Amino acid sequence: METTTAGAPFAVLEECGALCADRAGGPLAPSSNSVSERRRFPRAQFEVGAVRGDAVAVEPIEVICEHELVLTANGERLATLLCSRASLAELACGFLFSEGVVGSLADIVSLAISDDGDRAFATLRRCVETPLVPVITSGFGGTALVAPSTAPSFGSADAGAPSLPSIAPASGGRPFDAAAVRAAVTAMRVGAREYAATRGTHCSALFDGDGAMVALFEDIGRHNTFDKLAGHCLLAGLDARGMLLATTGRVSSEMMRKAARLGVGAVASLSGPTDAAVRAARTAGIMLAGYVSSSQLTLYAGSLSSTGDFS
C-alpha cells in the first residue's frame, strides 16, 4: 500500500500497482482499451452459443469480473461490497457517506486499501453502530446500514423506508429542461466504456447546471456507482447540490436515499423507478425522470422547464 494525500485532510491509502486508479485522468480516463483500464475492470472470456433466428454459432465473449471488497471500520467488519476492482477508495468512502456512517470527509481519519484490493480499512472519529435488524436492499440482496425500526417512512405505504432530506431546486432554482436531461443521459451512455464492451456494468454520472459532466463511474452494481460518485465528491471537495445524476439502473428507494445524501436536485435513468422512489422524490423535491432516451422521457416527480410540477 502507498500513501497519497490527494488534497484530502486525511491520509488516503490508495490502491497501488495494477489496481491503482489513474488520479491524473480522473474517473473518465483512461479508455477501456488501455492496459490500466483492463486491470481496473478485469474480464473473463467464455465460449457461448449465439442464437440468431434458427442458427446457433459458438462465439467467444468477454464478461465483466465480480469482486468482493470487505470494508472494516475501526477494526469492525462493516460490510462486504460486491463490485468491480475500479476506484475502490471512492467506493469505500462513498459507501460510508451514503449509508450515514460519516457525515463528511472530516469524520474519516484514514482509509487504506489492501494491495490485493480485497479489503478496505477505515479509521473513523466516532464509533460505528449497525442495526440489529438490517434492511436487505434490492441490489445484489445487499444490506443497508439503516434500521427500519429507527428510520422514518415516506408514508404509510412505505413503512421502514428511510426518510430523505429536503433538497434545494437544481441550477439555483431553475429546473433542468427536457433536452438537457436527454443530453446528459446520452453523454453518460457514450462514456460507459465497460458497458459498451461487456454489457455487464451499470454507470452513473454527475452533470452541473450547465450540462457539463463532472464525474462518471461504472461498476457491476448500480448502488456502487452512486457510492463512487459520492466518494469522488468527498475526496475532490466537490459540491453536488443541485446537480443532475444520470444512471443506467432502476431507481429504488435506497437509490433515492443515496442521491439525496449527495444533495443532487435531479435523477434521470434509462430504466424506471419503484413506487417508493417516486414518493421519496416528490417528498424531497428531487426531479425524477425515467425511461430517458434521445427523444423522450417519463417525468415522475418535480418539474422540467417546459412542464408543470409532478410533486
C-alpha positions as CSV (number, residue, x, y, z in Angstrom):
1,M,0.0,0.0,0.0
2,E,1.1,3.5,-0.6
3,T,0.1,6.8,0.9
4,T,-1.2,9.8,-1.1
5,T,-2.9,12.9,0.3
6,A,-4.7,13.9,-3.0
7,G,-5.7,17.1,-1.4
8,A,-7.7,15.4,1.4
9,P,-7.3,16.3,5.1
10,F,-6.5,12.7,6.0
11,A,-4.2,10.0,4.7
12,V,-5.9,8.1,1.9
13,L,-4.0,4.8,1.3
14,E,-4.8,4.2,-2.3
15,E,-5.0,1.1,-4.5
16,C,-1.4,0.5,-5.7
17,G,0.3,-1.2,-8.6
18,A,-2.2,-2.9,-11.0
19,L,-5.2,-1.7,-9.0
20,C,-4.2,2.0,-8.9
21,A,-6.8,4.3,-10.4
22,D,-5.5,7.0,-12.7
23,R,-5.9,10.0,-10.5
24,A,-4.5,12.4,-13.0
25,G,-7.0,11.4,-15.6
26,G,-9.9,11.3,-13.1
27,P,-12.8,9.0,-13.3
28,L,-13.3,9.3,-17.0
29,A,-9.8,8.1,-18.0
30,P,-8.2,6.0,-19.4
31,S,-10.0,4.4,-22.3
32,S,-11.3,0.8,-21.9
33,N,-8.8,-0.5,-24.4
34,S,-5.8,0.5,-22.3
35,V,-3.8,-1.9,-20.1
36,S,-4.6,0.0,-16.9
37,E,-8.3,0.0,-17.6
38,R,-8.3,-3.7,-18.1
39,R,-6.6,-4.1,-14.8
40,R,-9.3,-2.0,-13.1
41,F,-12.1,-3.8,-15.0
42,P,-10.8,-7.4,-15.5
43,R,-12.8,-9.6,-17.8
44,A,-13.2,-13.3,-18.2
45,Q,-13.7,-15.0,-21.6
46,F,-16.3,-17.6,-22.3
47,E,-17.5,-19.5,-25.3
48,V,-21.2,-19.0,-25.7
49,G,-24.0,-20.0,-28.1
50,A,-25.0,-17.1,-30.2
51,V,-28.6,-17.7,-31.3
52,R,-29.8,-15.7,-34.4
53,G,-33.1,-17.0,-35.7
54,D,-32.7,-20.7,-36.1
55,A,-28.9,-20.6,-36.4
56,V,-26.6,-21.2,-33.4
57,A,-22.9,-20.3,-33.5
58,V,-20.2,-20.8,-30.9
59,E,-18.5,-17.4,-30.2
60,P,-16.1,-16.0,-27.6
61,I,-17.4,-13.3,-25.4
62,E,-15.9,-11.1,-22.6
63,V,-17.7,-10.9,-19.3
64,I,-17.0,-8.4,-16.5
65,C,-15.4,-10.0,-13.4
66,E,-17.1,-9.7,-10.0
67,H,-15.1,-8.7,-7.0
68,E,-15.6,-8.7,-3.2
69,L,-14.4,-5.8,-1.1
70,V,-14.5,-6.3,2.7
71,L,-14.9,-3.0,4.5
72,T,-13.9,-2.6,8.1
73,A,-14.4,0.5,10.2
74,N,-12.4,0.9,13.5
75,G,-11.5,-2.7,13.4
76,E,-15.1,-4.0,13.0
77,R,-16.3,-5.7,9.8
78,L,-18.9,-3.4,8.4
79,A,-19.9,-4.8,5.0
80,T,-18.8,-6.9,2.0
81,L,-19.4,-5.0,-1.2
82,L,-19.8,-6.8,-4.5
83,C,-18.2,-4.5,-7.0
84,S,-15.6,-4.1,-9.7
85,R,-11.9,-3.5,-8.9
86,A,-12.0,0.1,-10.1
87,S,-12.0,3.1,-7.8
88,L,-12.1,1.2,-4.6
89,A,-11.1,4.1,-2.4
90,E,-14.0,6.2,-3.8
91,L,-16.4,3.3,-3.3
92,A,-15.4,2.7,0.3
93,C,-15.5,6.4,1.1
94,G,-18.8,7.0,-0.7
95,F,-20.4,4.0,0.9
96,L,-19.6,5.3,4.4
97,F,-21.1,8.6,3.5
98,S,-24.2,7.3,1.6
99,E,-25.1,5.0,4.4
100,G,-24.8,7.7,7.0
101,V,-21.8,6.2,8.8
102,V,-19.9,9.5,8.3
103,G,-21.2,13.0,7.7
104,S,-18.2,14.5,5.9
105,L,-14.6,13.8,5.0
106,A,-13.5,15.2,8.4
107,D,-15.1,12.1,10.1
108,I,-12.6,9.8,8.3
109,V,-9.1,9.7,9.9
110,S,-7.6,7.3,7.4
111,L,-8.7,4.9,4.6
112,A,-6.5,2.0,3.4
113,I,-7.0,-0.4,0.5
114,S,-5.0,-3.6,0.6
115,D,-2.6,-4.4,-2.2
116,D,-4.8,-7.2,-3.5
117,G,-7.8,-4.9,-3.5
118,D,-9.8,-7.3,-1.3
119,R,-10.0,-5.2,1.9
120,A,-10.7,-1.6,2.9
121,F,-9.7,-0.4,6.3
122,A,-11.3,2.8,7.6
123,T,-10.4,4.6,10.8
124,L,-13.3,6.9,11.9
125,R,-13.5,9.6,14.5
126,R,-16.6,8.0,16.2
127,C,-17.9,4.6,16.9
128,V,-19.9,2.7,14.2
129,E,-23.4,1.4,15.1
130,T,-25.0,-1.2,12.9
131,P,-28.7,-2.1,13.1
132,L,-29.8,-5.3,14.8
133,V,-32.4,-5.8,12.0
134,P,-30.8,-4.9,8.7
135,V,-32.6,-3.9,5.6
136,I,-32.0,-6.2,2.6
137,T,-31.7,-3.9,-0.4
138,S,-32.9,-4.7,-3.9
139,G,-29.4,-4.6,-5.4
140,F,-27.5,-7.9,-5.0
141,G,-29.6,-8.7,-1.9
142,G,-27.2,-6.3,-0.1
143,T,-27.6,-5.0,3.4
144,A,-28.3,-1.3,4.1
145,L,-26.9,0.2,7.3
146,V,-30.3,1.8,8.1
147,A,-32.5,0.0,10.6
148,P,-36.2,0.0,9.7
149,S,-37.2,0.5,13.4
150,T,-35.4,3.8,13.6
151,A,-35.9,5.3,10.1
152,P,-39.0,7.4,9.4
153,S,-41.0,6.3,6.4
154,F,-42.0,8.1,3.3
155,G,-45.6,7.4,4.1
156,S,-47.9,4.7,5.4
157,A,-47.4,2.6,2.3
158,D,-43.7,2.7,2.7
159,A,-43.1,1.7,6.3
160,G,-39.5,1.1,7.1
161,A,-38.1,3.1,4.2
162,P,-35.5,5.8,5.2
163,S,-36.6,9.4,5.0
164,L,-34.9,11.9,2.7
165,P,-33.8,15.4,3.5
166,S,-35.3,18.3,1.6
167,I,-33.2,19.2,-1.5
168,A,-32.8,22.6,-2.9
169,P,-34.0,23.1,-6.5
170,A,-31.4,22.4,-9.2
171,S,-29.5,25.2,-11.0
172,G,-30.2,27.9,-8.5
173,G,-33.9,27.4,-8.7
174,R,-34.1,26.9,-12.4
175,P,-35.3,23.3,-13.4
176,F,-33.4,21.4,-16.0
177,D,-35.1,21.3,-19.4
178,A,-36.0,18.1,-21.1
179,A,-33.3,18.5,-23.8
180,A,-30.6,18.9,-21.1
181,V,-31.8,15.7,-19.3
182,R,-31.8,13.7,-22.5
183,A,-28.4,15.0,-23.5
184,A,-27.0,14.1,-20.1
185,V,-28.2,10.5,-20.3
186,T,-26.8,10.2,-23.8
187,A,-23.5,11.6,-22.7
188,M,-23.4,9.0,-19.8
189,R,-24.1,6.2,-22.3
190,V,-21.3,7.3,-24.5
191,G,-18.9,7.4,-21.5
192,A,-19.9,4.0,-20.3
193,R,-16.9,2.2,-21.9
194,E,-17.1,-1.0,-20.0
195,Y,-20.8,-1.4,-20.6
196,A,-20.2,-0.9,-24.3
197,A,-17.5,-3.7,-24.2
198,T,-19.2,-6.2,-21.9
199,R,-22.9,-5.1,-21.3
200,G,-22.1,-6.2,-17.7
201,T,-21.8,-2.9,-15.8
202,H,-24.0,-0.1,-14.6
203,C,-23.0,3.5,-15.0
204,S,-23.8,6.8,-13.2
205,A,-22.6,10.3,-13.9
206,L,-23.0,13.8,-12.4
207,F,-23.8,16.9,-14.5
208,D,-23.7,20.5,-13.4
209,G,-26.4,23.2,-14.1
210,D,-24.7,23.9,-17.5
211,G,-24.9,20.3,-18.6
212,A,-21.2,19.6,-18.2
213,M,-20.2,16.2,-17.0
214,V,-18.4,16.4,-13.6
215,A,-17.7,12.7,-13.0
216,L,-18.6,9.3,-14.3
217,F,-18.2,5.8,-12.7
218,E,-19.0,2.3,-13.8
219,D,-19.4,-0.8,-11.6
220,I,-21.2,-4.2,-11.6
221,G,-23.7,-2.7,-9.0
222,R,-25.9,0.3,-9.6
223,H,-25.6,1.2,-5.9
224,N,-21.8,1.2,-6.2
225,T,-21.9,3.8,-9.0
226,F,-23.8,6.2,-6.7
227,D,-21.3,5.5,-3.8
228,K,-18.3,6.1,-6.1
229,L,-19.8,9.4,-7.2
230,A,-20.3,10.3,-3.5
231,G,-16.7,9.2,-2.6
232,H,-15.3,11.2,-5.6
233,C,-17.1,14.3,-4.5
234,L,-15.9,14.0,-0.9
235,L,-12.3,13.3,-1.9
236,A,-12.2,16.1,-4.5
237,G,-14.1,18.6,-2.4
238,L,-17.0,18.9,-5.0
239,D,-20.4,20.2,-4.0
240,A,-23.0,18.1,-5.8
241,R,-26.0,20.1,-4.5
242,G,-28.5,20.9,-7.3
243,M,-26.7,18.7,-9.9
244,L,-28.2,16.1,-12.2
245,L,-27.4,12.5,-11.6
246,A,-27.9,10.2,-14.6
247,T,-27.9,6.5,-14.2
248,T,-28.5,3.3,-16.1
249,G,-30.1,1.3,-13.4
250,R,-33.6,1.0,-11.8
251,V,-34.2,3.7,-9.2
252,S,-35.4,2.3,-5.9
253,S,-35.9,3.9,-2.5
254,E,-32.4,3.2,-1.4
255,M,-31.0,4.7,-4.6
256,M,-33.0,7.9,-3.9
257,R,-31.7,7.9,-0.4
258,K,-28.1,7.9,-1.7
259,A,-28.9,10.6,-4.2
260,A,-30.5,12.7,-1.5
261,R,-27.4,12.3,0.7
262,L,-25.3,13.5,-2.2
263,G,-27.6,16.5,-2.5
264,V,-28.5,16.3,-6.2
265,G,-31.5,18.1,-7.5
266,A,-32.4,15.7,-10.3
267,V,-32.1,12.0,-11.1
268,A,-32.6,10.6,-14.6
269,S,-32.5,6.9,-15.5
270,L,-32.6,4.7,-18.6
271,S,-34.8,2.5,-16.5
272,G,-37.8,3.2,-14.3
273,P,-38.4,3.9,-10.6
274,T,-40.3,2.0,-7.9
275,D,-43.3,3.4,-6.2
276,A,-41.3,4.2,-3.0
277,A,-38.7,6.0,-5.1
278,V,-41.4,8.2,-6.8
279,R,-42.9,9.1,-3.4
280,A,-39.5,9.8,-2.0
281,A,-38.5,12.1,-4.8
282,R,-41.8,14.0,-4.6
283,T,-41.4,14.4,-0.8
284,A,-37.8,15.5,-1.1
285,G,-38.3,17.9,-4.1
286,I,-36.0,15.9,-6.4
287,M,-36.8,15.8,-10.1
288,L,-37.1,12.2,-11.2
289,A,-37.2,11.1,-14.8
290,G,-37.2,7.5,-16.1
291,Y,-37.0,5.7,-19.4
292,V,-34.9,8.6,-20.8
293,S,-34.0,8.2,-24.5
294,S,-32.7,10.7,-27.1
295,S,-36.3,11.6,-28.0
296,Q,-38.5,11.1,-24.9
297,L,-38.6,10.6,-21.1
298,T,-41.2,10.0,-18.3
299,L,-41.4,12.6,-15.6
300,Y,-42.3,11.1,-12.2
301,A,-41.5,13.9,-9.8
302,G,-40.5,17.5,-9.8
303,S,-40.7,19.6,-12.9
304,L,-38.8,20.5,-16.1
305,S,-38.7,24.0,-17.5
306,S,-41.3,23.0,-20.1
307,T,-43.7,21.1,-17.8
308,G,-45.8,21.5,-14.7
309,D,-44.8,20.2,-11.4
310,F,-45.4,16.5,-10.6
311,S,-44.9,16.7,-6.9
